[in-house]
Amino acid sequence: MLQTAAETAHDVQDSVAEFGRTAGRKIEEARDQTSDALHGAASSVRHGSAKIDVLAAGAASRLDATASFVKDTDLSASLRRFGRNHLTEVVIAAVAVGYLAGSAFHRTKTTG
């Protein structure tokens, strides 16, 4: 039951061929998996990009609305209206600012 050299060479050749086929199948599987993963990543980027675009468009719209509000708002009329609606707070704030300004002026006058 000794094998001849030809039989041994044939067995080795079959083993090498089977190894090559197995390696080829594994390479194909890895290639398919890699391709699927890349397609999935591209899809995620597309969906994420669309969401980012929607958020950016919303933020830009809010900025435009704010800019229009700032441009169209009459600040002096708004301050007068605020003063009428919050008269007590405005008077207290004016007294406090006047007191602080007077104190600062008095200090610089006495030290200088």
Contacts in CASP RR format, 6 or more apart in sequence:
PFRMAT RR
TARGET T0000
AUTHOR 0000-0000-0000
METHOD contacts of the structure
MODEL  1
MLQTAAETAHDVQDSVAEFGRTAGRKIEEARDQTSDALHGAASSVRHGSA
KIDVLAAGAASRLDATASFVKDTDLSASLRRFGRNHLTEVVIAAVAVGYL
AGSAFHRTKTTG
3 11 0 8 1.000
82 90 0 8 1.000
83 90 0 8 1.000
END
